[in-house]
Amino acid sequence: MAVLVMILVLSLIKSGVSQRNNTENNINTPIRSFCGRNPPINLSSLINNRNSTFTEIRRQLSSNGVFYARAQSLSLGDSVFGLAQCRNYLSTAQCVACLDAGVSELDSCLTGNGAYAFFDNCFVRYANYDNFYNDPNVVEDAGIGPLGICGNQTTSQPATTFTQDVGGMLSDITDATPKTSNFYVASTTQITSNNATVYAFAQCVGNINKGICESCINNAYTSISNCLPSAEATFISVGCFARYSMTPFFNDNQTVDITNFLKGNSSSKVPIIAGAAAGAGLLIILIVSCLLFLRWKKSRTTLEDSPELKGTINYNYKDLQLATNNFSEENILGKGGFGEVFKATLEDNSIVAVKKIQVWDAKAKAREEFENEVKLVSDVHHRNLLRLLGWSSEGSNLLLVLEYMPNGSLDRFLWGARKGTLNWKQRYDIIFGIARGLAHLHNEFHVKIVHRDIKSSNILLDHDFQPKIADFGLARFHPEDQSHISTKFAGTLGYTAPEYALHGILSDKVDTYSFGIVVLEIISGLRCTDMSSDKPSIEDYLLEHAWKLYENRKHVRLIDETLDVNEHEEHVKQIIEIALLCTQSPASKRPVMSEVVSMLPKGLSLGNRQLTRPTFIDHHRRVHIGSPNKHNVSGMPKESDTKLQLQSVEAYDEVHVMEKGMNVQKRA
């Protein structure tokens, strides 16, 4: 009965209402700004597109009641996608004034093709990609992390009372904000020991889903509640903004009634409250219902309660079954070793890719790969990493819901049906994007992640041919305090670094090696397992073929014959040299991916670095090792190869199975 009484009490709680009416503190105080580090292709083009984008955003915000706007300008190569959001308590004039201040703040950003600015009253952002429209956490550069700011004055109110009263209001706002239609709440509370009023609000950026908003607002609550008993605090993030202050910054009539959004106060509780007087009978029904629910809950995978899954959606299996037309053959995008991937159209007409994992028993490796991929990717947000939208797990039915990539996988453009259709700029952008995605996994994410299976079929292309790294089923966390870890080999021969294939030594340099191989494929249009057309021997796979051409200063002959490089020939040759640098052995000779990102934009030469003959592994489980001596391009001695057997046939057999991959898009 005590439970029912508590529900009744909670249902009567309402947010406090201030009697003060004061908005004089609505000034455009800049809080934080950031300018990206990736230079534009053409500065004047970027500026023109940026101006056009913000002109359109200003037009939208000039309409009464509009607080969120976005626009884009795609002319002349340096595309600009922009958005701005004002606080809902502002007038139209105040909103436009804040936008103008934000645009002025970003005018000086000339070194990067993306930037943002935070003010108390608004948030302004632009970039040369549009992924952040629906998921603001997608980033290209490091440095866009959340920030909590505590005021430098402690309240004059009794600290304990102030903390309890304001903390309760912040908790209510945190609970209610993701449930409102516009992800916005403004509320006030009066300190019980005095007549002082505290103002607070929270707001998520427009056009995102409830899960992303909820995750962001929870982070905001943790941050600013830790500031108590400070008289004010602010939390800023690309996904949400929250603030409380004893100084009024919105009017009394601008609060939001959140009673129906608070825990225990939905309309579904009305019958329970009405039945409280009926006595213990209803309580027994309630207890039985809870037990049945817990039994059902226990039968589901523990993934649902995993703290790593913030921001992702737990989809209903039947909804996904309907969206794929019962996983019909005509909706198949790709097939792999652990299942199939389907094109799905959701109820809101958005298109996604659904990866269906086949599981034959409770201990199947596929389930392990599924759980690994969900937990790893759910919190990774970068424009060059495929975004996990959600998942579904009901018994043996394991589903991943992923971004849909209209142009499919990279391999179909290199040797599939669309071979030869990519020009050099597109190929270079793909190379650069893959490098940025890996650099984020290795150096910019809060933990280091090694993908372990970088290959052309795991690189997907969006509508603008920007690359996204996919298939994290084999990815692993890498402890920061260890240079490498030892693990059982799993990957794809031809793309895998020798030290990992032979000895299971895993480090981020394994991904660097795979990246180098993919770059050679992109430039040559050849598979890494293709034999050289010049000398058809079993040893002349792509890496060795590329090395021999470089050795004789003829690596320009590696370039895909369908590719017209013209004035870019020297640039392409330098990228080939960077790819060969990435495949060096031992692993210590390879650059980290953040170095590669800095080398690629201007096609920087190797400088004083000298290349050594790589270690080659073929698909017949043989290793071909050249001279360990350093050589430069000229006068390189040729030594006979030493052939070693791979130590583990079992490892190769596993790789042979994994080589099928799990392509999110159909291979041509």
N, C-alpha and C positions, 0 to 999 in steps of 0.2 A: 504493500500500500504506500510505503514511503516513496517508492519510485514514481507512482502516479502523482503523489503530492508535489514532488520535485518538478515533474513535467508541467503541472498546473502553474507552479510559481514561475518557471521559466517563460511560459507563454504570456505572462503579463508584463514582462520586462520591456521597456521602451527606451530608446536613446534619449539623452538629455536635450533640452531646447534652450538656447541662449536668448536673453532678452535684449542683447546688444546689437546694434545695427551699424556696422563700420567696415568699409572696404578701402580705407585710405592706404592700406599697406599693399595694395595690388600694384607693385612696381616690377619692372622687368629686370630682376637681379640675376645676372649670369652666374651659374653654378659650376658648370664643367663643359669643356668642348674638346673635340678630338679631330685630328686631320689624318687621313690614311697615309700609308707610306708607299703604296704602289703608284708610280707615276702614270699620268694619262698618256695616251698615244699622241694626242694633239691638244695642247693647252687651250687654244682659242675655241676649238670645237667643244671641249668640256665646259668652258665658261658660257658659251652660247646656249648649250643644252641646259645647263644649270639655271640660267636666267629664265629660260622658257618654262622650265618645270616649276619654279617657285612663283612665276607670274600666274600660272594656272592654279596653283595651290592657294595663292592670295585671293583669286577670284572666288574660289569655292568657300573660303572662310569668311568672305564678306557677306555671305547670306546669313540671315538671322537663324540662330540655333544650330549652326554647323560648327563643331569643335574638332573634327578629324577630317583631314583631306590628304589625298595623294595624287601624284601625277607623274608623267614620264615624257622624256624627249629623246628620240633615238636617232637623230640626224648625224651624219658624217662620222660615224665610227665610235665616238666616245659617248655612249648612252648614259643618261642620267635618270635614275628613278628616285623620287623624293616623297617625303611625307612630313606632315606637321600635325601636332595635336595640342590644343589649348585645354585649360582647366574649365570644367563646365560651369563654374560660378562666374566666369568673366562675361562682360558684354562683348558684342561683336567688335566694337572699336578697340577694346582692350586686347582681344585676341589677335586682331590684325596688327596692332602695334607690337605685340610680342613676336609675331612672325617676322616683321620687318627688322626687329632687333636681332633675331636669330640669323636671318639671311645676311645682315651686315657683319655679324660675327664670323660667318663662314666665308665671306668674300676673300679673306686673306689666305684661305686654304688653296694653295696652288701646286702643292707638291704631291697630292694624292687624289685618287679618283673616288673618294668617299669621305664623308665627315659627318659629325653631329654636334649639336649644341643643346645644353640643358639650361632652362631658366625656371624660376619659381612658377611662372605662368604658362610655359609651353615647352615643347620639345620639337626640334627640327633635325631631320636626317636626310642624307642623300647618299647614293652609291651607284656603281655602274652595273648592278644586278638587282633583280626584283624579289629575291627569295625572302627578304626581310618583311615584305608586306604582310605575309601570313604567319611568319615565325620570326619575331624581332631578334631572337637570340642567334640567328644565323649571322656570322661575322666573317670578315676576310682578314682582319688584322687583330693582333692581341691589343689589349688596352681598353676594351669596352666592357670591363667587368662592373658589377654592381658597386655602389658606393653609399655608405651610411654616414651621415653628418650629424653629430650631436651638438646642440647649442653650448656656448661657453658659459652660460649662467644657470645656476641651479635655482629652482623655484623657491619662492619665499614661503610657500605653503608647507604644512607638515609633510615631510618626505614620504612617510608610510601611507598616509591617506591619499596624497597626490598620485603615488605610484599605483595604488589599488584602483582608484577611480579612472585614471587615464588608461591604465593597462586593460581594464575591463572594456572601455570604449574601443581601444585599438583591436582587441580580440573580436568584438562584435563586427567592426568594419572589415577585418580580415575574413571573417566567416561570410559576410554578406556580399562583398564586392564581386567575386566571380559568379554570383547567382543573379545579379542584376542584368537587365537587357543591354545596358551600355557599359558594363564593367566600371561603374563609378558610384562612389558613396561619399557624402559629406555629412558630418555629424558633429555635435557638441556635447559636452558634459559639464556639470557643475561640481566643483570640489565640495564634498559634503561638510567639511569643517569650515568652509568660508563661502563667500558668494562669487568666487573667481570662476571664470568660464574658460574651458580649453576647447580649441577648434581643431578639427582633424578631417582629413579626406584621403582617399586612395583612388587610383585610376589606372586601369590597364590600357595599353595602346589598342586602338581600334582594329577590328578585322582579324583578331586572333581567336583561338578556341578557349573554352573554359579551363581546360587542363593547364595550358601555358599560363593563363592569368592566375589561376589558383597557386601554382608553383611560385610565381613571381611575388604575389602578395604575401605568401607565407614567409618568403625570404625578407620581405620588407618589414613584416611584423617582428621577426626575430631581431632584425637590425635596430629598428627605432625603439622597441621596447627595452632594449639593453641600454638606451640612453637615459631612461628614467632614473632619478627625478629631474633631469634637465628640463628647463622651461620650454624648449622646443627641440625638434629633430626632423631630419629629412632623409628620405631614401630615394635614390635615383637608379634606374636601370633602363636598358633599351626596351624592356617589356612592361614596366610599370613605374609609378611615382607615388610616394606617400609622404605625408607631412602632418605634424601636429604642432600647435603653438598656443601660447597664452595670449598672443596678440591676434586680434580678429583679422581674417583675410577673406571672409565671405559673409554675406548677410544672413540674418535670422531665417528669412523665408527661403533660403537656398539649401537647407538641410534635406536629406533623403530619409524617408521613413523606412527603416530596415527591419521592423518588427517581424514581418512575415518571412524574412530571409535568415533569421537567426536559428541556430540549432535548437530543435525541440519546439519550434514555433510555426511550422508549416500547417496549412489547413487540414492536413491529414491527421493532426493531433486532436482536432475538435471532437471526433467521436470518442476518443480515449478519455478526454477531459469530462465529457458529458456522462460517460459511464463510470467515472470514479465513485460516484455515490452509490452505484449498484453493488459495490462491495467486492469481495474477494473473487467472485466468479470470473470477472473480466481479467483480473490479475493472473488467474490460472491460465486462461487462454493466451495471455500475453507471454507468460513464461514458456508455454508449450511452443508457441510460434517462434520465440527466440531460439529454443533448443533445435527446432527443425531447421531454422535458418543457419545456425552454427554448424549443424551436421552437413548441410549443403555446401556451406562455405569451406569446410574442411576437405571436401571432396575435390575442390578446385586446386589448381597449381598454386604454390606459394608465391609465384611471380606477382600476383595481384597486390600482395602486401609488401613487396620489395621497395625499399626507399629509393632505389635507383631509377624508378619508373615515373618520376615526377614529369608532368607535361605530356605524357602519352595517354592515348585513349584505349580502354579495354573494350573492344568492339564485341557486339553480339555475333555469335557464329552464324545464326540464321540470316542476319542482315547481310553479312558478307557472302553467304551462299546465294542470296537473292541478287546481290550486286554483280556477281560473276555469272549469273544465269546458271546456277548450280554447277559452277566450275566447268563450264562447257568447253569443248575442244576449240571452238572458234575464238575463245577469249584467251587462249594460252599465249603468253609472251615468251616463255622460255622453259626449258626443262634442264634439270641437273641431277646430281647424284642423290640428293635427299628430297626431291619433289619437283613441283612445277610452280610457275608464276603466272598469274592471270591478270588481265585487265578488268577493273571493276568500276562501275558507275554507281556512286552512292546516292542516297535520297536527295541530296542537295545538288545533284548533277555534277559534282566534282569527280574527276577521274583519278584513281589510285592504282597501284600495283599490289596485288595480294600474293604473298609467297606462302605456298602451302607445303608444310614439312611432313614427309611421310614418317610415321613411327610404327614400328612393328611390335615393340614390347616396351615396358616401362623403363628399362635400362638402356634403351637404344641410344646410339651416339647422336642421332639426329635431334633428340630432345635436348641433349647437352649443348649442341650447336645452337639450337633455337634459344635456349635460356641465355647462353653466352651473348648472342647477337642482340637480344632485347636489352639486357642489362648494360652492355657496352655502349650501344648507339643511342639509347633513349635520352641521354644528356649531352650528346655531341651535336653542336650546331655550327655549321660552317658552309659557305656557299659551294664548296667543292667536295662535300661529303653528303651522300644520299641520306635524306632525312627519314627517320622512323616516325610515322604518324601514330601508330598504335599496334595492337596485337590482340589475339584471341586464343584462348587455351581452354578447350573443353574435351577432357578425356584424351584420346589420341589425335584429336584435331588441333594442330598447332599452326597458327596463321600469323604472318607479319604483314602489316599494312604500311606500304612505303610510297614515297613520291613516285609519280608516273613520269618517266622520261620519254618524250615523244620520239626522239631520234634513236632510241635503243642503245646498244653497246658499241664501243669504239671499233671492235674487230670487224664488224660488218662494213665499215668504211675503209678498212685497210686491205682486206682480202675477201670480203663478202660481196653481196649484190651491188653495193654502192662504192666499190673500190675506185679510187682515183678521183672522187668528187670533192675531197677536202683540199683547199688551197693552203699555202704556207702559213698565212696568218692564222687560219683556223687550227692548223696542226700545232703551231707555236703556242697559241692560247690554251690548247688542251694540255700540252707539256707543262706550261707554267701553272695551270690550275691544279694538275695532279701534284706538282711540287708543293703548292701552297696547302693543299689538303693534308698531305703527309707531314709537313712542317707543323701544322696545327695539332695533329695527333701526337707527334713526338715532343713538341716543345711548348705549345701554347695552351693545351688542355690542362686541367688541374692534375691529371695523372698522365704518365706516358703510356700510349697505346701503340703496340706493334701490330700491323694488319696481318702480315704473314702470307697474304695471297694476292699481291698486286699483280695484275695481268690485264691485257687489253679487253678481255671479255668481262672484267669486273669494273671497267670504266664506262659509265653511262653518260649520255649526252642529252642536255635539255634542248628546248626549242631554239636556243641561240648558240648551240654547239659548245656550251660551257660544260666542262667535265665534272662528274661527281663520282667519287670512289664508293663502290658498293660492296656488299657481301662481307660482313664482319663476323661470319660464323667461326672463323679461325683466329680472330684477333685475340691478343692477350695483353693484360696489364704488364708493365715493365717497371720494377722498383727503381726509383731514382738513384738509390745509393749503390746500384750494381751496374757494372759495365756490360754484363750479359747474363743471361740465365740459360740453364740447360733444360731442354724439353724434347719430347718425342716429336720427330719431324712430321709435319703435315703441310702440304703446299702443292705447288705444281712445278715439276721438273722443267727446266728450261728458263724459268723465271727465278728460281731459288738460289740463294747464295751458297757457295761450296761449303763454308764452315757449318752452315745449318743443315744442309743435305747430308753431309758426312758425319758430323759429330753432334748435331742437335744444339749447337751454340746459337742462341737467339739474342739479337740486339736490334736496335733501330736501324743499324747498317744493313740488315737483311732486307728491309723495305727499300733502302737506298739502292741496293743492287738490283732489285726487281724493277725499280723506277728506271734505271739505266737501260735495262733490257726493253722495257716498253717504249722508251724514247727511240731506240734503234728501230723498233717495229714501226713507229709512227713515221720516221723519216724514210725508211726503206720500203714500206709497204709489204714487208715479208714477215712471216711467222718466225718466232725465235727458234722453232724446230725445223724450219725449212733448210734444206741443204743448199750450199752455194751453187748457183747456176754456172759459175766459171769453172769450178773444180768439183764435180759431183763425187766427193768422197764422204764417208760417214762422219768425218771429223769436222767438216766445214758447215757447222750450224751458224746461225746469224752472228753471234758474238765473235766467233773465231774469224768469220768472213770479214766482219767490220774491222777487226784488229789487223788482219793482213793488209787490207786496203790502207788503213792508217799508217801501218808500218812502212808502206811504200809511198806514203804521201799521196795516195790516190783515193782518199776516203770520200771525195766528191762523187765517186762512182757508186757509192752506197745509196744515194738519193733516189727515191722512187721515180721511175721514168715518166710517170703520169704527172709529176709535180714540176711546175714551171717556177723555178726559183729566181731566175734573172739576176737582179741586183742583190738578192738575198743570199747568194752562194756562200760568201765568207761567213755570214751569220750561221747558216746551216752547218757548215764545217765546224764552227766553234761549239755548236750544240752537240754535234757528234762527239767531240773531244770531252765535253762535260759528261756525256752518257758513258763513255769509256772510263772516265775517272770514277764514276759511280760503281763500276763493276770491278774495281781493283781488288786484289787480295794481297795481304790480309785485310780484314775489315777496317783496320785503323787507317788505311790509306784512302778510304772513301770519305767524302765530305758528309756532314750532317745535312739534313734537308733544309734547314734554315740557311745554310751556306749556299746550297743550290739555288734557292729562291733569290738570293742576292746576286748570284752569278748570271742567271738567265736573262733578265730584262735587257741588258745591253750586250748580251753575247760575249761576256768577258772571257778572255783567253785564260789558259791555265797558269799564266805567269811563270813562276819558277818551278811549278810542280812538274814532275816528270812521270810519265805513264810507264807501267810495267805490263808485261804480257799477262793477261788475266788467266785464272784457272778455269778450265772448261769442263763441263759435265754434260755428257750426251744421254740420250734416252735408253742406252744399252748399259747403263749403270757403270760407265767408265769415266774416270777423271783424267783430264789431260793437263799437265802442269808444265809450264815453260820455265825459262831461266828466271831466277829470283833477282838477277841484277837489274838495276835501273837503266833505262835506255831513253834517249830522246828520239825524235822522229827519224833522224838520219842515222845510217850506219848500224842498224840493229842486227845483231848476230842471231842466227837461227839455230836452235838446238832441237834435237829429236825429243819427242814427247815421252814423258813417263806415264804409264797407264796403271791406274790403281782400281781395284774393285771396290764398289761401295760396301761398307761393312754390314749393312742390314738389308737383306732382301725383303724382310717384312716391312721396313720403312718404305721401300720403293713401291711395294704392292699397295700400301695405303695411299701413297701419292698417286699411283696410277688410277685408283678409284676417285680420289679427290680431284683429279685433273679434269673430270667431267664438269666440275664447278657447279655453281648455282647462279646462272645468269638471270638477272631480273628482266632482261629484254630478250626477245627471240633472236637466235643467231640466224644469219642468212644462209 
